[in-house]
C-alpha cells in the first residue's frame, strides 16, 4: 500500500491534488463541485477494489 501513496494514488480527491485537476477546473471542463464529487466516487471505488481484491491477494501470495 505504500506504493499507492507514493504514486499520488489519491490525487483525484481535490482540484489541488494533482496537476491534471488544475487544468480541468481552470479550463472550465469541470466545476470544483463536480471534481470533488467525481474524485470522491473514484477514490472510494479504487480503495474498495484494493481492500477487497488486493488485501486477500497479498495475504495469499505472502503465505
C-alpha positions in Angstrom: 0.0 0.0 0.0 3.0 2.4 0.5 3.5 2.4 -3.3 -0.1 3.6 -3.8 0.5 6.7 -1.6 3.9 7.4 -3.1 2.4 7.4 -6.6 -0.2 10.1 -5.9 -3.0 7.5 -5.6 -5.4 9.9 -4.0 -4.7 12.9 -6.3 -8.2 12.8 -7.7 -9.8 14.0 -4.4 -9.3 17.7 -4.8 -8.5 20.2 -7.6 -5.1 20.9 -6.0 -4.3 17.2 -5.5 -2.7 16.7 -8.9 -1.6 18.8 -11.9 -4.3 17.3 -14.2 -7.1 18.5 -11.9 -5.9 22.2 -12.1 -6.1 22.0 -15.9 -9.6 20.5 -16.0 -11.0 23.1 -13.5 -9.1 26.0 -14.9 -10.2 25.3 -18.5 -13.9 25.0 -17.4 -14.4 21.4 -18.2 -15.4 20.6 -14.7 -16.6 22.8 -11.8 -14.9 22.4 -8.4 -18.0 20.7 -7.1 -18.1 18.1 -9.9 -14.4 17.4 -9.4 -14.9 16.8 -5.7 -17.9 14.6 -6.3 -16.2 12.6 -9.1 -12.9 12.4 -7.0 -14.8 11.0 -4.0 -16.5 8.4 -6.1 -13.3 7.4 -7.9 -11.3 7.2 -4.7 -13.9 5.2 -2.9 -14.1 2.7 -5.8 -10.4 2.4 -6.1 -10.0 1.9 -2.3 -12.7 -0.7 -2.3 -11.1 -2.6 -5.1 -7.7 -2.6 -3.4 -9.2 -3.6 0.0 -11.4 -6.3 -1.3 -9.1 -7.7 -4.0 -5.7 -6.5 -3.1 -5.5 -7.4 0.6 -6.6 -11.1 0.1 -4.2 -11.4 -2.8 -1.3 -10.0 -0.8 -2.1 -12.3 2.1 -2.3 -15.3 -0.3 0.9 -14.5 -2.1 2.9 -14.0 1.1 2.0 -17.3 2.7 
